[in-house]
Amino acid sequence: MNQASDKAQEGKKLKWWQLSLLGVAGTIGTGYFLGSGLAITIGGPAVLLVYTLAAIGTYMVFDALARMTAQHPEQGSFRSYAKKAFGSWAGFGSGWVYWFSELLIMGSQLTALSIFSRFWFPAVPMWIFAAGFAVLGLCIVFFGNKGFDRVENVLAVIKVAAILMFLVIAVALLAGWIGGGKYTPKLPLSMPELLPSGTIGLWSAFIFAYYAYGGIEVLGIMSYRLQKPEEAPKAGKVMLLVLAVLYVLSIGLAVTMVPLKAFNPKESPFVLALRSDHLAFVPHVFNGVLIVAGFSTMTASLYAITSMMLTLAQEGDAPKVFSKKLKDKYPLYALCLIAFGLLGAIMMSLWLPGKVYEYITTAAGLMILYNWSFILLSSARLLKPDKLSGIKRWIGLLLIGAAVAGTLFHAISRPGFYISLLIVAVIALSDFIVQRVRKKHSAGTSDQEANPDIMTGAHHSLPGGPEFRIKGIRLRKNKV
């Protein structure tokens, strides 16, 4: 029986190239399909530079996480490494920062899905679409993932196919094989065209470039399933090289085909670029693909956040009630907490319909980067000292620091920075309280072990039988 189980586990092991493909498909989502439009609006066509820099910075983080996985495989991945490196406070902080980052990502994705849906139904309020997608996602997770893994694989293929479809049609429009493009193509070459908002605008767009690569921490968890964990860095190199090439090519074609003034945070830049008198149906098809792709990413985030909540509760970093399952199968309590968080995101879309996507996306991107900083700092303590690794780590931290600082210089991204700080402050305060309680509990346990007499106290003879005192509680021993 054990041999059969071992063989089944071995059959589930991944090869490095399979992990690369899963990483490419799992990373591409609304942060790229819609967030790239926000990056172009703020930074101009020169955002191609920050997408390349973000790929380099993301690789530094994944390389550190993959090498820790290769040397010390842990199912808890980055959270376990933070706990090993700095103590229980870091495990608590890393887990909750990740939880909130995924919650904000889902809020961003729900808003993006609502924007895509309004492409067909502009009169319907955003919050109605957001609520509908949220309920559907919660139902899928509540009733389990049976069969959904296969659906996710199909949806992953659809996402990659959508980018390839865009590249093919865009080249055909530029080459004149298909006529009737809405905009006259123009390659931005002068400095005012490349940097319409100057270097400050490009700097502020850096966070949205990073956001498009969000998800490598999940890939780090999946690295645990590699046939050869030491091949995790290779898988990361290939994954990020493919992503960087796809992003730079597709965004480069979009800024060539669409004038800068036409870009806006409410429409995907790729839908804008594909508008043609002779291909009127293509934007509709592509928009449908974006909804499918965005929903798959949102549901995957929902699975991740539910699993993290169960783990946090089981290990005492969250109330135990959230680890309970209805009928030992349905994570009802964890999903209720997540539903409450999503309700907050939906309310924001109702109150701030004009800027909610920008605010939530910025905050989500920043929370991702805070967690990536934990990964880099943990690697400094857990990996053997190495000059090249140290250089990589500092490059990664400097690029992350640059992206975080850039959010302060633009009115669109600045509120998201303050939202992220508020969340981190709440997590830090909660962490402080939890650690204090644990220390008191630990001290109390040590006192009991050092003074066993306090467990029994004085012996008294009372009517009805002997009586013992345990910490002030009277227990009467009944006569038999």
VMD Tcl script that draws the C-alpha trace (Angstrom):
set ca {
  {0.00 0.00 0.00}
  {2.83 2.38 0.94}
  {4.72 1.51 -2.25}
  {1.65 2.34 -4.34}
  {1.28 5.64 -2.51}
  {4.95 6.48 -3.08}
  {4.60 5.72 -6.79}
  {1.51 7.92 -7.01}
  {3.38 10.77 -5.33}
  {6.33 10.28 -7.68}
  {3.93 10.42 -10.64}
  {2.77 13.84 -9.43}
  {6.33 15.21 -9.40}
  {7.01 17.95 -11.93}
  {9.83 18.37 -14.40}
  {11.49 21.78 -14.49}
  {9.97 22.76 -17.84}
  {6.48 21.83 -16.59}
  {6.98 24.18 -13.64}
  {8.08 26.92 -16.08}
  {4.93 26.52 -18.16}
  {2.70 26.48 -15.08}
  {4.43 29.62 -13.90}
  {3.88 31.43 -17.21}
  {0.22 30.46 -17.34}
  {-0.41 31.16 -13.65}
  {1.27 34.57 -13.64}
  {-0.51 36.05 -16.65}
  {-3.73 37.64 -15.45}
  {-5.62 40.92 -15.11}
  {-2.47 42.61 -13.78}
  {-1.10 42.27 -17.29}
  {-4.24 42.42 -19.43}
  {-5.63 45.56 -17.75}
  {-2.84 46.79 -15.45}
  {-0.53 47.35 -18.40}
  {-2.93 50.04 -19.65}
  {-2.53 51.84 -16.33}
  {1.26 51.56 -16.59}
  {1.24 52.98 -20.14}
  {-1.08 55.84 -19.11}
  {1.29 56.89 -16.30}
  {4.70 56.09 -17.79}
  {4.18 56.23 -21.56}
  {5.76 53.83 -24.09}
  {8.99 53.79 -22.04}
  {7.27 51.37 -19.62}
  {8.95 48.66 -21.68}
  {12.07 49.52 -19.66}
  {10.41 49.06 -16.25}
  {8.78 45.77 -17.37}
  {12.29 44.53 -18.18}
  {13.67 45.78 -14.84}
  {10.72 44.21 -13.01}
  {11.52 40.87 -14.68}
  {15.11 41.13 -13.40}
  {13.94 42.02 -9.89}
  {11.39 39.20 -9.90}
  {14.09 36.73 -10.94}
  {16.26 37.79 -7.98}
  {13.39 36.95 -5.63}
  {12.54 33.65 -7.29}
  {16.21 32.65 -7.40}
  {16.52 33.16 -3.63}
  {13.28 31.25 -2.96}
  {14.24 28.43 -5.33}
  {17.68 27.99 -3.75}
  {16.12 27.84 -0.28}
  {13.69 25.23 -1.62}
  {16.57 23.22 -3.11}
  {18.53 23.22 0.17}
  {15.67 23.02 2.67}
  {12.42 21.80 1.03}
  {9.50 23.12 3.10}
  {5.84 22.75 2.28}
  {5.17 26.14 3.86}
  {7.73 27.70 1.49}
  {8.41 31.42 2.07}
  {6.44 31.56 5.33}
  {8.40 28.65 6.81}
  {11.70 30.24 5.73}
  {10.79 33.58 7.33}
  {9.95 31.74 10.56}
  {13.24 29.81 10.49}
  {15.27 32.93 9.74}
  {13.74 35.43 12.17}
  {11.38 33.58 14.51}
  {7.66 33.10 14.96}
  {6.91 36.84 14.57}
  {8.25 36.71 10.99}
  {6.20 33.61 10.15}
  {3.09 35.39 11.47}
  {3.87 38.59 9.56}
  {4.82 36.88 6.30}
  {1.70 34.69 6.34}
  {-0.68 37.58 6.99}
  {1.04 39.94 4.54}
  {0.60 37.24 1.90}
  {-3.03 36.70 2.93}
  {-3.86 40.38 2.63}
  {-1.93 40.74 -0.62}
  {-3.96 37.92 -2.18}
  {-7.18 39.44 -0.82}
  {-6.31 42.77 -2.45}
  {-5.32 40.97 -5.65}
  {-8.76 39.36 -5.73}
  {-10.35 42.75 -5.18}
  {-8.31 44.09 -8.10}
  {-9.27 41.10 -10.24}
  {-12.96 41.48 -9.41}
  {-12.78 45.13 -10.43}
  {-10.98 44.22 -13.67}
  {-13.57 41.52 -14.45}
  {-16.32 44.08 -13.87}
  {-14.59 46.51 -16.25}
  {-14.29 43.80 -18.92}
  {-17.98 42.89 -18.47}
  {-19.05 46.51 -18.88}
  {-17.48 46.40 -22.33}
  {-20.76 44.72 -23.32}
  {-23.08 46.14 -20.63}
  {-21.91 49.71 -19.91}
  {-25.10 50.65 -18.05}
  {-24.76 47.94 -15.38}
  {-23.02 49.13 -12.15}
  {-19.61 47.59 -11.46}
  {-20.54 46.26 -8.04}
  {-23.18 43.92 -9.51}
  {-20.59 42.19 -11.73}
  {-18.08 42.12 -8.86}
  {-20.61 40.51 -6.52}
  {-21.59 37.93 -9.15}
  {-18.01 36.85 -9.87}
  {-17.20 36.76 -6.13}
  {-20.17 34.51 -5.30}
  {-19.34 32.18 -8.19}
  {-15.70 31.90 -7.11}
  {-16.65 31.25 -3.46}
  {-19.06 28.50 -4.51}
  {-16.36 26.78 -6.57}
  {-13.91 26.80 -3.66}
  {-16.60 25.80 -1.12}
  {-17.61 22.68 -3.02}
  {-14.00 21.61 -3.51}
  {-11.53 21.48 -6.35}
  {-12.58 18.15 -7.81}
  {-12.16 18.49 -11.57}
  {-11.23 22.16 -11.30}
  {-7.50 21.46 -11.71}
  {-8.19 20.21 -15.23}
  {-10.32 23.25 -15.98}
  {-7.49 25.49 -14.70}
  {-5.07 23.82 -17.12}
  {-7.44 24.52 -20.01}
  {-7.89 28.14 -18.91}
  {-4.11 28.52 -18.62}
  {-3.73 27.46 -22.25}
  {-6.44 29.98 -23.21}
  {-4.47 32.80 -21.56}
  {-1.27 32.03 -23.42}
  {-3.23 31.54 -26.65}
  {-4.84 34.96 -26.16}
  {-1.43 36.69 -26.13}
  {-0.27 34.74 -29.17}
  {-3.53 35.64 -30.94}
  {-2.93 39.30 -30.16}
  {0.65 39.15 -31.48}
  {-0.44 37.50 -34.75}
  {-3.36 39.88 -35.42}
  {-1.33 42.95 -34.40}
  {1.49 42.03 -36.80}
  {-1.09 41.39 -39.55}
  {-2.63 44.84 -38.98}
  {0.76 46.57 -38.99}
  {1.91 44.70 -42.09}
  {-1.26 45.65 -43.96}
  {-2.45 42.06 -44.39}
  {-5.62 43.16 -42.57}
  {-6.95 46.64 -43.25}
  {-9.26 48.99 -41.44}
  {-7.40 49.55 -38.18}
  {-9.05 52.25 -36.04}
  {-5.77 54.08 -35.31}
  {-2.86 55.02 -37.54}
  {0.22 53.11 -36.33}
  {3.12 55.27 -35.23}
  {6.38 54.16 -33.66}
  {7.21 56.49 -30.70}
  {10.83 57.56 -31.17}
  {11.26 61.07 -29.74}
  {11.87 61.62 -26.03}
  {8.53 63.47 -25.44}
  {6.71 60.56 -27.06}
  {8.57 57.93 -25.06}
  {8.42 59.79 -21.74}
  {5.34 62.06 -21.81}
  {5.34 62.36 -17.99}
  {9.11 62.39 -17.61}
  {11.20 60.06 -15.50}
  {8.90 60.58 -12.49}
  {5.97 59.14 -14.46}
  {8.07 56.15 -15.51}
  {9.20 55.64 -11.92}
  {5.59 55.71 -10.71}
  {4.62 53.08 -13.30}
  {7.25 50.68 -11.93}
  {4.82 49.18 -9.37}
  {2.34 48.15 -12.09}
  {5.11 46.42 -14.03}
  {5.99 44.43 -10.90}
  {2.32 43.62 -10.37}
  {2.23 41.81 -13.72}
  {4.80 39.32 -12.41}
  {2.97 38.64 -9.14}
  {2.60 34.94 -8.33}
  {6.16 33.64 -8.07}
  {5.68 32.92 -4.37}
  {3.02 30.38 -5.36}
  {5.51 28.92 -7.82}
  {7.95 28.66 -4.94}
  {5.45 26.47 -3.11}
  {5.07 24.32 -6.24}
  {8.87 23.95 -6.43}
  {8.47 21.53 -3.55}
  {6.93 19.11 -6.09}
  {9.88 19.14 -8.50}
  {11.53 15.82 -9.32}
  {14.84 17.60 -8.79}
  {14.41 20.61 -6.45}
  {17.86 21.86 -7.47}
  {16.41 22.63 -10.94}
  {14.02 25.25 -9.51}
  {16.31 28.20 -10.45}
  {16.43 26.95 -14.06}
  {12.63 26.77 -14.16}
  {12.45 30.36 -12.88}
  {14.91 31.66 -15.48}
  {12.95 30.16 -18.38}
  {9.59 31.28 -16.94}
  {10.65 34.90 -16.46}
  {12.44 35.06 -19.82}
  {9.27 33.89 -21.59}
  {7.10 36.33 -19.60}
  {9.43 39.26 -20.24}
  {9.53 38.56 -24.00}
  {5.72 38.20 -24.21}
  {5.12 41.36 -22.17}
  {7.63 43.54 -24.02}
  {6.52 42.37 -27.48}
  {2.78 42.74 -26.82}
  {3.05 46.11 -25.04}
  {5.48 47.34 -27.71}
  {2.94 46.49 -30.43}
  {0.12 48.11 -28.43}
  {1.94 51.47 -27.98}
  {2.81 51.44 -31.69}
  {-0.79 50.83 -32.80}
  {-2.65 53.08 -30.33}
  {-1.96 56.78 -29.60}
  {-1.04 57.47 -25.97}
  {-4.14 59.62 -25.34}
  {-6.40 56.67 -26.16}
  {-5.04 54.47 -23.35}
  {-7.09 54.46 -20.16}
  {-7.44 52.28 -17.02}
  {-10.96 51.22 -18.04}
  {-10.05 49.33 -21.21}
  {-7.45 46.70 -21.98}
  {-4.76 48.17 -24.26}
  {-4.94 44.98 -26.33}
  {-8.67 45.35 -26.98}
  {-7.99 48.93 -28.08}
  {-5.23 47.82 -30.44}
  {-7.33 45.11 -32.09}
  {-10.20 47.37 -33.11}
  {-10.61 47.18 -36.86}
  {-13.39 47.91 -39.32}
  {-12.77 44.54 -40.97}
  {-12.47 42.61 -37.71}
  {-15.26 44.05 -35.59}
  {-15.78 40.73 -33.81}
  {-12.15 40.34 -32.65}
  {-12.30 42.78 -29.69}
  {-15.41 40.97 -28.46}
  {-13.71 37.58 -28.70}
  {-10.59 38.89 -26.98}
  {-12.67 40.54 -24.24}
  {-14.40 37.21 -23.59}
  {-11.00 35.52 -23.33}
  {-9.89 38.19 -20.83}
  {-12.92 37.47 -18.63}
  {-12.22 33.71 -18.68}
  {-8.52 34.27 -17.97}
  {-9.17 36.80 -15.21}
  {-11.73 34.58 -13.50}
  {-9.37 31.60 -13.52}
  {-6.63 33.70 -11.88}
  {-9.11 35.08 -9.33}
  {-10.30 31.59 -8.40}
  {-6.72 30.34 -8.10}
  {-6.02 33.24 -5.71}
  {-9.12 32.26 -3.77}
  {-7.80 28.71 -3.35}
  {-4.43 30.07 -2.22}
  {-5.90 32.47 0.32}
  {-8.19 29.76 1.73}
  {-5.27 27.34 2.13}
  {-3.18 30.04 3.83}
  {-5.99 30.85 6.26}
  {-6.37 27.16 7.18}
  {-2.60 26.91 7.75}
  {-2.46 30.09 9.84}
  {-5.33 28.87 12.03}
  {-3.88 25.37 12.43}
  {-0.50 26.78 13.54}
  {-2.01 29.25 16.01}
  {-1.39 32.41 13.95}
  {-5.14 32.93 13.44}
  {-8.20 32.01 15.53}
  {-8.68 28.22 15.59}
  {-12.26 28.55 14.38}
  {-10.96 29.29 10.86}
  {-9.28 25.88 10.69}
  {-12.59 24.07 11.19}
  {-14.41 22.53 8.25}
  {-18.10 21.88 7.95}
  {-18.58 18.09 7.88}
  {-14.74 17.84 7.79}
  {-14.88 18.88 4.14}
  {-16.08 22.45 3.56}
  {-13.90 25.39 4.80}
  {-16.98 27.43 5.70}
  {-15.48 29.66 8.41}
  {-12.37 30.57 6.41}
  {-14.51 31.39 3.38}
  {-16.83 33.54 5.51}
  {-13.85 35.68 6.55}
  {-12.68 35.91 2.93}
  {-16.21 36.80 1.79}
  {-16.21 39.63 4.33}
  {-12.94 40.94 2.83}
  {-14.30 40.68 -0.69}
  {-17.41 42.54 0.43}
  {-15.11 45.40 1.40}
  {-13.61 45.39 -2.11}
  {-17.09 45.39 -3.65}
  {-18.15 48.30 -1.43}
  {-15.08 50.22 -2.58}
  {-16.12 49.66 -6.20}
  {-19.51 51.11 -5.26}
  {-18.13 54.13 -3.41}
  {-15.11 54.85 -5.62}
  {-16.05 53.61 -9.10}
  {-13.61 55.99 -10.78}
  {-10.38 55.09 -8.99}
  {-10.95 51.79 -7.17}
  {-8.93 49.70 -9.63}
  {-5.91 51.99 -9.38}
  {-5.98 52.13 -5.58}
  {-6.47 48.41 -4.98}
  {-3.97 47.41 -7.66}
  {-1.29 49.67 -6.19}
  {-1.90 48.37 -2.65}
  {-1.90 44.75 -3.87}
  {1.35 45.27 -5.77}
  {3.00 46.82 -2.72}
  {1.89 43.98 -0.42}
  {3.42 41.51 -2.89}
  {6.71 43.41 -2.77}
  {6.71 43.51 1.04}
  {6.44 39.72 1.04}
  {9.20 39.42 -1.58}
  {11.44 41.50 0.71}
  {10.84 38.89 3.44}
  {12.00 36.21 0.99}
  {15.23 38.04 0.12}
  {16.03 38.85 3.75}
  {15.30 35.25 4.82}
  {17.69 33.93 2.18}
  {20.49 36.06 3.68}
  {20.22 34.07 6.91}
  {19.38 30.61 5.62}
  {21.69 30.25 2.61}
  {25.46 29.86 2.75}
  {27.27 33.20 2.34}
  {28.14 33.77 -1.29}
  {29.32 36.97 -2.98}
  {27.19 36.54 -6.13}
  {24.10 35.70 -4.07}
  {24.68 38.80 -1.98}
  {24.88 40.98 -5.08}
  {21.67 39.45 -6.45}
  {19.92 40.00 -3.13}
  {20.88 43.66 -2.99}
  {19.85 44.24 -6.61}
  {16.48 42.68 -5.83}
  {16.00 44.80 -2.69}
  {17.03 48.01 -4.48}
  {14.62 47.39 -7.37}
  {11.81 46.62 -4.91}
  {12.65 49.76 -2.94}
  {12.58 51.83 -6.14}
  {9.14 50.49 -7.09}
  {7.75 51.17 -3.60}
  {9.17 54.71 -3.49}
  {7.83 55.48 -6.97}
  {4.23 55.19 -5.75}
  {4.68 58.37 -3.67}
  {5.14 60.57 -6.75}
  {1.82 60.05 -8.51}
  {-1.71 60.94 -7.42}
  {-3.11 57.63 -8.72}
  {-0.71 55.35 -6.85}
  {-0.18 57.35 -3.65}
  {-3.48 56.34 -1.93}
  {-2.61 52.67 -2.53}
  {0.69 53.22 -0.70}
  {-1.15 54.56 2.35}
  {-3.63 51.66 2.23}
  {-0.74 49.17 2.23}
  {0.92 50.95 5.18}
  {-2.33 50.83 7.15}
  {-2.65 47.07 6.57}
  {0.98 46.45 7.53}
  {0.48 48.51 10.71}
  {-2.56 46.40 11.66}
  {-0.58 43.18 11.01}
  {2.39 44.48 13.04}
  {0.15 45.41 15.99}
  {-1.58 42.02 15.87}
  {1.81 40.30 15.66}
  {3.04 42.22 18.72}
  {-0.03 41.23 20.74}
  {0.20 37.57 19.70}
  {3.90 37.35 20.59}
  {3.26 38.95 24.02}
  {0.47 36.47 24.75}
  {2.68 33.57 23.69}
  {5.52 34.74 25.93}
  {3.19 34.99 28.93}
  {1.78 31.55 28.20}
  {5.29 30.14 27.79}
  {6.40 31.77 31.07}
  {3.37 30.32 32.86}
  {4.16 26.85 31.54}
  {7.79 27.17 32.65}
  {6.69 28.16 36.17}
  {4.47 25.09 36.39}
  {7.33 22.83 35.30}
  {9.76 24.45 37.75}
  {7.28 24.32 40.68}
  {5.20 21.16 40.37}
  {3.77 21.71 43.89}
  {1.53 24.49 42.63}
  {-0.41 21.90 40.67}
  {-1.51 20.12 43.82}
  {-1.46 22.80 46.51}
  {-2.57 21.96 50.05}
  {-4.57 18.93 50.95}
  {-7.81 19.49 52.85}
  {-10.33 17.15 54.38}
  {-13.82 18.40 53.82}
  {-17.19 16.81 54.23}
  {-17.75 14.71 51.18}
  {-14.15 13.68 50.59}
  {-10.64 14.97 49.89}
  {-10.33 18.18 47.99}
  {-7.45 19.46 45.84}
  {-6.70 22.92 44.54}
  {-5.37 23.42 41.02}
  {-4.67 27.11 40.32}
  {-7.49 28.16 42.60}
  {-10.03 25.66 41.21}
  {-11.46 23.26 43.76}
  {-11.87 19.66 42.59}
  {-13.68 17.30 44.95}
  {-12.82 13.63 44.85}
  {-16.04 11.68 45.34}
  {-16.19 8.68 47.59}
  {-16.71 5.37 45.92}
}
mol new
graphics top color blue
foreach p $ca { graphics top sphere $p radius 0.5 }
foreach p [lrange $ca 0 end-1] q [lrange $ca 1 end] { graphics top cylinder $p $q radius 0.2 }
display resetview
